[in-house]
């Protein structure tokens, strides 16, 4: 298949289709083919379970609260308290999801949900709407893109975020229609690629008039504000409504290629698309389209391809902050004493779940790394495993909600790791071989001689084997190579 080792193949699969794997899992699965394991990840047999931190009757956003204040039903202090509770619920949902990524047996679902959260970027200060939006993404993550697109387009959180609640006949709002085309399906139109015209956007916006949600947070089609007039979209004419626009978008092969490219970059190679990648993506997109946008089929085709395990593909992606955090939690069974610490880490590294920076989500790739975030990434293992003092300030994102929720995570981040389970996987490894065996598990790039010498230099001759494993693990996680998967 390729020159990389059997262990690397397994670890590569578990990193790309999940958040890494504990060493005992790698040992247990070492006798099975990667293709069989990939299919097991796709069909885990685990029943879907929604993530729940709040109940629908706690629905309240700023606009609702202003109305209650005007009516004298609550005062400003009560409203301020409700907004704080909303932010705390969203924080709890964030932490619960990260924990799900680190512990779930249905890990490919969570990994793809992370992709879809960036693809269908959305943020509103309504915990019920965000909880519903997230669970819709998670439930549809491995189904068909057509069902996922339709479901997420009708989510109240998305309709609020992209202003479609205000989209009415005689006063159409183009924001939702534009982003559905540009970010969700066809991709941006530039000087060389024209996937849609301004006329398409205007008539699609008219088609989406009437799409909204009620006070209970349920999608509703408001016929009285819908524009029933004739429209022309992508050269086809009719009295189109929102569902018709989604259908027309899915009929375009450009949608299959755009989504396939997004998935390829996420799972295979985030670098610029070269001739080899273009050939692969063309074939994958044709299959994706012909199979009715079946996400699981596309994933199986990628994860079982021989080229997916070529050495050039392994260890070439920078872990996103959430991948880094969930991966460390998973490998070492890390548990945090304070929820704020989980938010603080995300904010310092530049990726707070449920708070994407804009409608396009996180840019990813090399954008994850700058001088401050790289320093914190390389210190993170020591901070978590040795309860070190946090002196680095989080990135300024201009968001008062993430600032409030992460501030109490500063200082010392108390966390515990399940060292006993981790160490059992290396019980039979001779002491002098520990650095190399731990490196083979923790790094997807080879451990160079200078790095090995620096890691070993930190060992104390009189330390116990357990202490040596802890110190070596923290030292290897501090290497730049650990930032890659």
Beta strands, then each sheet from edge to edge (+ up, - down):
strand 1: 211-213
strand 2: 219-221
strand 3: 231-233
strand 4: 236-238
strand 5: 335-336
strand 6: 389-390
strand 7: 411-412
strand 8: 415-416
sheet 1: 1+ 2-
sheet 2: 3+ 4-
sheet 3: 5+ 8-
sheet 4: 6+ 7-
end
